[in-house]
């Protein structure tokens, strides 16, 4: 067989950003992350605050779900997820959880029949081809979060309770602690950590997925 075409597949990344300040650490981190990922892959950013995303799940939303006529804003966000390989979820930790705008995004977008279905009393995740990476900033120190068990609580309720419940694989979850008191040197270390993580994801993609004559070949890890 003659090999006429050999090129790398471009993966699709969706960055869901729930960051309320444009010049904050996480907003700068998203800019750097987007630039790094775009060097090799396709990237879409959904900035929930800039979009003025409506986070309130109403009775009308439930009625639309039952009738099969979802609102446009929900369908649009579901389409972004469907068309992505990787979801990068970026938000500050508030009260050991995500900001309300992101919780509302989950409530309204990760609906039954899209993110999961019920088989009897057992939920079955439907988004099994998606990989998730979570990036969080927080005010307290790493030691305080470890000693109080907060990291375990966050990963149980968010990683497992939302994304793994929906069938996704959470492949990394990074915490950037003591962010309020972090000086520029520490913030630059955090930025480097995020860029290195993006490089690792891109390297794995380019190593494991290739096409020859438009046919996908998966190489051994």
N, C-alpha and C positions, 0 to 999 in steps of 0.2 A: 504494500500500500504506500503510495507516495504521500508525503506530508506537505500539503500546500499551504496550510495556514496554522500558525501557532501563536496564540496570544493569551494573556491572562484575563480571567473574568473580573469585571468590576463588581464588587459587592455594593449593596445599597445600605446606607446608614441613616437612621432617623434619630435626630437629637431632639428630645422633648425637654424644653427648658422652662422651669418654673422659678425664675429669679426676678425679684421685684426691682432691683437697682441695676441700671445699665453699666455702671463703672465698678461694680462689686467684683470681688475675687472670682466668683463663679461665672459672671458675665465675661470677664476676661478669659477665663479658662475655656468657655465655650468657643470664643473666637479662635483661640489657639488650636483647640481640638478640631474645629471645622476646617481650618486651614491645613492641618496635618492630614486629616482623612481625605480631603479633596485632592491631595497630591497623588493618590492612587485609586480612589473609589468615588462613588456618587454619594452626595450628602444632602439631606433636607433638614432644616431646623424649624421646629414649631415652638415659637416663643409665646407661651400662653398669656403672659401679661400684655405683650405687644398686640396679640390677636384679640385681646379683651375677651378671652374664651369664657363662655357662660358656664360656671361650675355647678349650677343648681339642677339636680335631677327632679323633674316635676311629674305630676300625675299625667300631664299631656305626653311626656316622654314615654311613660309606661303604656299609655293607650296607643301611641305610635308604634311601639315595639310589638304589641299584640296584633295590630293591624298590618304590620309589615311595611309601614311607610315612615321610616325614620327621618328625623330632621336632617337638613343638608349639612349642618355643622358636624353632626355625629358621623354621618356617612363619609364626609371628607376626611376626618381624622382616622376612621377605620381604614380607608383606602391607603393612607400614608403608612399605616402599620402593615397592611397586607403586602405592600410593595417594598418592604424593607427586609433586610437580612439581620441587621443589628439595630437594637434600640439602646440609645444612651439616655438615661434618665438623670437629669441634673437638677438638684434642688438643695436648699439649706434645710437643716433639721430644725424644726420648730416644735417645742413641746414633745420631743421624742418622736416626731412624725413629719409628714410632708405638709407643705402649705396647702390651704383649703382649695386653691385653684387647681392644684394637681390632683388632690383627692376627688374633686368634682370631675376632672377629666377622666379619671379611672371609672368613677360611678357612671358617667354618661356614655363612655366609649367602649369599655370592656363589658359589653352586654352579653346576656345569655343568647346563645346561638352564634355569637361572634367569638368571644374569648373562651367560652366553655359551654357545655350542655350537661344536663342531668341524665344519668342512667340509673333509674330508680332513685335511691337516695344518695347516689355517689356522683360527685362532679367529675367531668372529664374535660381536661384542658384541650383546646382546639388549636392554639397557636404554637404548635410543636416545632416549627421550623425557624423560630425566632430565638436569637441570643440577646441577652440583656446585660448591660453594664451600668451600674449605678454610681454616681458621683455626688457626695454630700459634703457640705461644709457645716461646721458646728462651733459654737462658742466655747464649750468646756474642753478640758484636756482629755487626751486619750486615756490617761490613768483613771480619771473620774468615771468615764463611760464604761471602762472595763470592770472597775470595782463594783459599780451599781448594777451591772448586767444589762445596760442599755443597748450595747451592740447586739447582744443576743435577741433582745426584744425587737429591735428594728428589723433584724434579718428574719425573725419568725413572722412578723406581721406584714412586712413589705416584700422581701425576697420570696418567701414561701407562700404567704397569705394572698399575694396578688399575682406575681409574675409566674411562679412555678404552679400555682393553682390554675393559671391559664395555659399551662403546657409549655411555657418558655423555659429556657435554660439561663439561669443567672450565672454568667461566667466570671464576673468580677464585681466587687463592691468596695469602693475606696472612700475613706473618711479623711477629711482635711480638718484636723482639730485645732482648737485654740485660735480660730481664724481672726477673731477680733483683736487679739494682741500680737498676731504674727507680723514680724517686720518684713521688709521687702526681700531680704535674703531667704527667709523661710517660705514666703509666697513663691519666690522663683523656684525653690526646690519642689514645691507642690506642682507648679506649672510643668517642670521637667518630668515629674512623675506621671502626669497626665499625658504628655507628649510621648513618653517612653511606652506607656500602656497602648496608646494609639499605634505606635510603631510595631508593637508586638502583635496586635490584632491584624494589621496590614501584612506583616511578615507571614503569619500563619495562613492568611487567605491566599497570598501569592504562592505559598509553598504547596498548599493542599488543593487548589482549584486551578485547572488549566483547560483550555479547549484546543482540540485539533479537528480541523474541518467542521467547526461548529458543534462538535460533540464534546460533552463534558467528561473529563477524566478526573477522578478523585485519587490523589496519591496517598500513600500510607503515611500516617503521622510518625 
